């Protein structure tokens, strides 16, 4: 999800595997959402495999990291917030 929020509403949290993670001080209202990003059906198998080994990848297992990297290679589909009802 992409949202327009004040910078003070964000808290940076460290995360392994080359990804970034931010925390929010409060819930994000739907009116602040600029776009919704979803992995498409073609990514389903790779994402499921990565979810099973993400902890091993974080612990340094190169094979697990390869699996996680494969899931991250998929392009995300972008949707307008008005399309949320079609996605659910």
N, C-alpha and C positions, 0 to 999 in steps of 0.2 A: 504494500500500500504506500502511496505517496500522499502526504498531507501537508498542508500549510499550517504550521504551528509556530508560536514564538520560540526563539532559541532558548529562553529560560525554562521552557517546558521539557527540554531534553536532558537526559543524563547518559553519559557515555559509559558503557560497560565493556570490559575486555572479553574477547572470545577467541579461542584458538581456531585453527583451520583457515586462516586468512580472511575470515568474515568479520563484519562489524555488527555490533549490537548496541542499540540505544534503548534506554528505558524512558518511560513517560511519567511525568509527575502526576498526571491526571488522565482520564479517558479522553480519547480524541473524538470530537463530535463528527458525525457523518458529513456535516456541512463543510468541514475542513479537509475532507478527502478530495484529492485532485485526480487520482487514478488508482485503479486496483490492478495488481500484478499477480498472475496465476501461472503456475507451470502447466503446460498443456498435457493432453492425454499421452503424447509421445514420450513424456518424461516420467510417467508413472512407475515403470519398472526400475529405472535408474534411481529415482528418489526413494522408493521403498528399499532398495538394496543399500543405499547410503545411510538411511535411517537405522538400519540394523548394525552398521559398523562404525558409526560416527564416534563413539567413545574410543574404539580401538585406534581410529585415525588420530584422535586428539592425543592418544598415548604414544604416538610415533610409529604405528604399523604402516609401512609403505604401501602394502597391498590395499589396506583399508582406505588410505588416503587417495589412492588411485580411483577407488570406487566412489568416494565422496566427490572428487574432482569431476568425474564423469557426470554426476548429477548436476553439478554447477555449470556444466557446458551448455545446458539447454537454455534457449531463449525463453523469456517470460512473455506471456500474452498480456496485453494492456487493455483494460476496460475502463469506460467512463463510469463514475459512481452511479449514474442513472440506470446502468445495466445490472446493478447488484441483484435485483430480483430474478433475473435470468440465470445468474450464476449459482444461486443457492439451491 
